[in-house]
Amino acid sequence: MSGHAFEAWREEQRSAWLYRTIAETEAGTPRQALFLELAQAAEQQAAIWLAEMERAGQAAPAAYRPDPRSRLVAWLARRLGVAPMRPVLAAMKVRGMVLYSQPGHAVPSRLDQVGERHAVSGGGSLRAAVFGVNDGLVSNASLILGVAGATGDAAVVMLSGVAGLLAGAFSMAAGEYVSMRAQREFYEYQIGLEREELEHYPDEEAAELALIYQAKGVPADQARRLADALIADPVQALDTLAREELGLNPDELGSPLGAASASFGAFAVGAGIPLLPYLLLAPATAMAGTIAVTAVGLFGVGATLSLFTGRGAWHGGLRMLAIGAAAGAATWAIGRALGVALG
């Protein structure tokens, strides 16, 4: 029981420390008070577990010192903002992250709040970048090892690696561009329909908006006044209808070109790691260098992904290393067999 109490104490202390870190980044906003309250609540829970340890005769633990994972997450949150780190913080059992994931428009409670906009940032960009690097690393390392198994010519292996990097990066970028372009066009089409309905049926749109506010708990008469005030401003009305009826933020539909560039860059970074030894080392040692840097890269990617899963960094790193090693060994064996058969 005492061991469980200590782990629970440490987890509550970690949560309190992270809450206070988030409160610092939200200084001057209403969210600061919320996270300070959450920090105090976590500290109270930690005190309960501390009392439990004392009753069990266990020595009181030393003052809490944040572990490396918590320090890294806090450092990233200070520099990137809390919203991009939302999945990581949620995995570390930090509550209140729903504040950074609401896609809609907050319900105003007074007429003077009508027209206020609320920026919302997505939390998946960092994770998508890590997965992009991982895709490039595994696929190009497997390609290089497969070609190396078929031929001992370092120039051929290097050329194959460069081709794999470019082909994979352009393929990922093209796919991301088409996907994002189609999604954006679909959203723009939906917003266009809302614009037409607003022009031709403003009263009906106001009635729909009033019903939405009523469903969220706003009294009927107040909901109707708020809806009428919004509909009176066509620009703000369209923005609000898109958020409330469609669940879209017109300001954040996504950039196809930006998404394609990010996908290209992430894949290229990962695919370049196993290729570096063939560009920098002698042909005799390039193969060993590729295996070494690929192993380090796989472990690093797995450890980074553990931030999103809440599991230990060693567990995530070793699992990714095992998966990559299996893929690399399989392609090397296939390449070796083909090289012998065709040679």
N, C-alpha and C positions, 0 to 999 in steps of 0.2 A: 504493500500500500504506500509506503514511504517513497519508493521509487516512482510510482505513478504520481504522487503528490508533487514531487520535485519537477517531473516533466511538465505537469500542468502549470505549476508556478512559472517555470521558464517560458512556456508558451504564452501565458498571459502577460508576462513582462515584455516579451518580444512584441506582442500586439500593441501594448501601451507605447512602447518606444516608436513603433512604426506610425501609430496614430499621431503622436506628437510631431514626427517628421512631416507627415502629410499636412498637419495643421500649420506648420511653418511655411510650407509651399502655398497654402491657401490664405496666408495672412491678409487681413482686410476684407475677407469675403464671409458670407454667412456660414460657409462650410467649415471655417476655422473653428467656430464655437462647437459645431457638431462633433468634429474629430477630437477636440479637447475633452468633451464629455465622454466620448468613447474611450479615450485614454484613461480618464479617471475611473470609469467602470471596470476596465481591464485591471487597473492597479488594485481596485477593491477585491476583485476576484483573486488576484495574486496573493493578497493579504489573507484571504480565507484559506488558500492552500498552504501558505506559510504557517498559519496556526495549526493546520492539520499535521504538518511535519513536526512541529514542536510537541503536539500531543503524543505523537508516536515516538518521541525521544530522539528524533533526528536533528543533527546540528543544523542551525540556520545556514542557508547558502550564502556565499559571498555576494556582494553587490552585482546586479545584473550587468553583463557585458555583451553587447550585440555580437552575434556570430557573423562570419564572413558573408553568408548569403544575405542576411538582413542588411548589412552595411552596403553591399553591392546594390540591392534593390533600392535602398534609401538614396544612394548616390545617383542612380538612374532617375528616380522620381524627382529629385531636385533639378536635374538638368533637362529631362525630357518632359516633365510634367506628370501629374498623377494619371490622367486619362490614358496615355499610351501604355502605362504600367498596370492598368486595371486587371488584366488576366493574371499577371504575376501576383499582385497583391491579394486577389481573391483566392488564389491557390494557397497563400500563406494565411488564410482565414481572417483577412482584414475585412471587416464589414463596412457598409456604406458605399461600396463601389457602384451600386445601382445609380448613384447620383451622376455617374459619368457615362451611363449607357442608355439613358432615356432618348428615344428617337423623336419623340413628339415635342409639342409646345406646351409649356407649363400653363395650367389653367390660371388666368388672372383672377384676383379676388376683388379688385377695384377698377373703376374705369380709367384711372390714371396709369394703370399697368398695361392697358391695351396698347399694343405697338412695340412692347419690349421684346427683343430677340434674345435667344439663349443659344450660345454656341455649344455644340456637342462634338467631342472628338472621339473617334473610334479607338479601340484598344487592340486591334489585331495587326497593326502594321509591323510591330517589332517581331511578333511571332511569325508572320508571313516572310519576313526577311531571313529569319533563321532557317525556316524550312526551305527557302530558295537556295541558300548557301549549302544546305545539306543535300538537296537534289543535285546540284552541280558537283559537289565533292564525290558523292557515291557513284553517280553515273560516269563521270570522266575518269575517276580512279579505276572503275571496273573496265572501262574501255581501254585504258592504257595497259592494265595488267593483262587483259585478253590479247591485245596485239603483241605485248612483250612475250607472252607465252607462245605465240605463233612464230615470232621472228626475233633474232637477237640484234637486228639492225636498229641502233638507237635513233637514227634519223627518221626511220619509218615510224617508230613509236612516238617520237616527238611530233611529227607531222599529224599523226592520228589524234594525238592529244589536243593539238591546236584546232584541228577540224572539229573534234567533239565539243570543245569549248564554244566555238563560234556557232556551230549548228544548234547545239542545245540552248545557248543564250538567245539566239534569234527566234528559235521555235517557241521558247517560253514567252518572249516578249510579244511575238505575234499572237499567240493564244490569249495572253492577258489583254492585249489591245482589243482584239475582236470581242472578247467577253465583256470588258468594261464598256466598249462602245455600244454593244447591244443593250446592256443594262441601262446605260445613260439614255439612249434613245427611247427605251421603254418608259423610263421615268418622265422624260420630257413629253412624251405622248400623253401620259396620264395627267401631267400638269396642264398640258394644252387643253385637254377635255374639261378640266376644272375651270380653266380660264373662260372657255366658251359658255359653260353653264353659269358662271358668275355674271357674264355679260347679259345673258338672255333670261336667267331666272334668279335674280338676286334675292328675292323674298324667300324662295324655296331653299336657297343655300343658307340664308340666315336661320331659317327654321331648323335645318339639319344641324347646323353648328350649335344652336341652342339645345337641341336634344343631346348632342355629345356632351356638352357641359353639364346638363342635368344628370346624365348617366355617371358623371364624375362627382356628383354630390352638390352641384351648385343649385340653389333654389330656382324654380322655373322663371319667376319674374326677373331675377338678376341675370340668369342665363340669357334670356331674350334681350335684355338691355346690352349686355356684353356683345352678343352676336350682332345686333344692329350697329353698334359702334364700330365693330371690326369691318362689317360689310360696307360701311360708309367710305372706307379707304380702300380702293380696288387693289393697290399693291399689297398692303398689309392683309387684306382679305384673302388674296390668292396664297400668300405665304402661310397664313394660318390654316386655310382649308387643306393645303398640301400636307401640312404637319399632322393635323387632327384627323382628316378623313383618309389620307393615303399613307400616313406614317413616314413621310419623306421630309427631308430638310433640303429646300431648293438651293441652299448655299453650299451643300456638300454632296453633290451627285457623283463626284469622282472624276478624275481626269484620265482618259484612256492613255494618253501619251505619257503621263506621269507614272501610271501603273505599269506600262510596258517598260519604261526606262528602269524603274525600280526592280522589276522582275529580271531584266537583262543583267543589271549590275549584280544582283544577289547571286544569280546562277554563275556568272562569270567569275566572281570571287571564289566561290566554292570549287568550280572546275579548274581554276588556276593553281590551286594548292598542290595537287598531285603532279602537275605539269612542271612546277618550278625546278625540281632536281634535274630534269632533262635540259633545262635552259641554263642552269648554273653549275652543274657538276660534270665531271668526266663521264663518258659513256659507261665505263666499268662500274661506277658507283651510283649511277642515276637510279637504277631499279631499286636498290636498297634505300636510297633517299626518298623515293616516292612512297615506299611502304611505310617508312618512318613518319614522314610528314602527314600522310593520310591517316595513320593511326592517331597521331596527336590531334589532327583536325576533327576526326570522328568523335574522339573522346570529348573534345571541347564543345562540339555541337550538342552531344548528348547531355553534357553537364549544363549547358545553357538552357536546353529544353526542359530540364528538371525544374527550372524556375517557374514554368507554367503548370507543371503537374504537382508540385509540392513534394516530390520524392527527393531522395538524397542525390547529390551531384555525382557521387561515385557510382551509384546504381544506374543513373541515366547515362553516364559516360561509358561505362563498361557495356551496357546493353547496346548502345549505338555502335560501339567498337566491334562487338560480336556480329551484329547484323552486317556492317560494312565488310568485315573480314570474310564472312560467308559469301557475300556477293562477289568480292574480289577473287576469292579462291575458286569459285565456280567459273567465272569468266576466264581466269588464267588456265584452268584445266581444259575448258572448251577450246580456248585458243591454242593450247599446247597440242591437243588432239588433232585439231584442224591443220596445224603446222606440220605435224608428222605425216598426216594423211596426204596433204597436198605437196609436201616436200619431196 
